[in-house]
Amino acid sequence: MATTIQPPKLGEQSRARRPFNQPDGPRNPVPLEGDLPRVRHASPPPSATGMWVVIASISMTFAAFTSALIVRQGGSNDWRHLTLPPILYLNTLVLIASSVALEKARRQIAVVMTNRETIAAPGSQWLNISLGLGLLFVVGQYIAWLQLRAQGLFLATNPNSSFFYVLTGVHALHVMGGLAGLTRVMAKLRNGTLRKRTLDATAHYWHFMGGLWIYLLILLRVKL
């Protein structure tokens, strides 16, 4: 006796072909299998992505400055040796200490922030230290410029002094941007709205500023 197999209804056939659970059309597709929150968290947060874009842009800027310095030095006969102000080495230690203090604050806050989205937690003392040392670094850079002026070296005196003022000045501007970010983190920590991703992005930027300054100091010492 022959058996007749009924073809699936149009609605059932359509649902069978759909990879998503879409009861009323293509609105808000939801995977039939899998963990949607896990998929959502797989991509980096916008704050982290934006911070890495900023860091890449700054890196390209200083790479261009480095290339210009090397080309200018190799193609000129007016290049004179420049003695770096000794305070620059103290400034380096201050900026490194500021980075260490911020990292201690970040780790201390992360312990309390585990499994929480926002926090009002201890760690403000280390943030205060990091901010204070950052301000001290900027003041130290200004003193370095005054010491260079005392030697009779100004922005337009020679190519060496020009590159010194430009490189250290642009870096100081970016450091002040980092100080503004630290101030924002401290304000959010006080009112209990600080997010871990905000703290992490600020810390990454500040550590990058420290590493960039060490690179610049070596470049200035070798090339100027």
CORPELIN-V57978 format. One record per residue. BURIAL is 1 if it has 24 or more other C-alpha atoms within 12 Angstrom, else 0. D_CENTER is the distance of its C-alpha to the mean C-alpha in Angstrom with 1 decimal. Layout:
BURIAL/D_CENTER
BURIAL/D_CENTER
//
This chain:
0/75.9
0/72.9
0/69.7
0/68.0
0/64.2
0/62.8
0/59.8
0/56.8
0/56.5
0/54.2
0/51.8
0/51.6
0/51.2
0/48.3
0/46.6
0/47.2
0/45.3
0/42.2
0/39.2
0/38.0
0/39.9
0/40.7
0/43.7
0/43.9
0/42.4
0/38.9
0/37.3
0/34.4
0/34.9
0/34.6
0/34.8
0/38.1
0/36.5
0/33.1
0/30.7
0/29.0
0/26.3
0/25.5
0/25.1
0/22.9
0/20.5
0/20.4
0/17.8
0/14.1
0/13.6
0/12.7
0/9.7
0/8.1
0/9.6
0/8.5
1/4.7
0/6.0
0/8.5
1/6.7
1/5.5
0/9.1
0/10.6
1/9.7
1/10.9
0/14.0
0/14.7
1/15.0
0/16.9
0/19.2
1/19.7
1/20.5
0/23.0
0/24.6
1/25.1
0/26.7
0/28.9
0/29.9
0/30.9
0/32.9
0/34.8
0/35.9
0/38.6
0/37.3
0/34.4
0/35.0
0/33.4
1/31.3
0/31.2
1/27.7
1/27.9
0/28.1
1/25.8
1/22.8
0/23.3
0/23.4
1/20.2
1/18.6
0/20.0
1/18.9
1/15.2
1/15.5
1/17.5
1/14.9
1/12.3
1/15.3
1/16.3
1/13.1
1/13.4
1/17.0
1/16.4
1/14.2
1/17.0
1/19.7
1/18.5
1/18.1
0/21.7
0/23.0
1/20.7
0/22.1
0/23.8
0/22.9
0/20.7
1/20.5
1/21.4
1/22.8
1/22.6
1/23.0
1/20.0
1/20.1
0/21.7
1/18.8
1/16.4
1/19.0
1/19.2
1/15.5
1/15.7
1/19.0
1/18.0
1/15.1
1/17.9
1/20.2
1/18.1
1/18.2
0/21.9
1/22.4
1/21.1
0/23.6
0/26.3
1/25.5
1/26.2
0/29.3
0/30.5
1/30.1
0/32.0
0/34.7
0/35.2
0/36.0
1/32.8
0/31.3
0/29.1
0/32.0
0/34.0
0/33.1
1/30.5
1/29.1
1/28.5
1/27.1
1/24.3
1/23.7
1/23.3
1/21.3
1/18.7
1/18.4
1/18.6
1/15.8
1/13.5
1/14.9
0/14.2
1/10.4
1/10.9
1/12.9
0/10.4
1/8.4
1/11.9
0/12.6
1/9.9
1/11.6
1/14.9
0/14.3
1/13.5
1/16.7
0/18.7
0/18.0
1/18.9
0/22.1
0/23.3
0/22.5
0/20.2
1/16.9
1/15.7
1/14.2
1/11.6
1/10.4
1/10.4
1/8.7
1/5.6
1/5.9
1/6.8
1/4.4
1/2.4
1/6.2
1/7.5
1/6.2
1/8.0
1/10.8
0/11.3
1/11.4
1/13.9
1/16.0
0/16.3
1/17.3
1/19.8
0/21.4
1/21.6
1/23.2
0/25.6
0/26.7
1/27.0
1/28.0
//
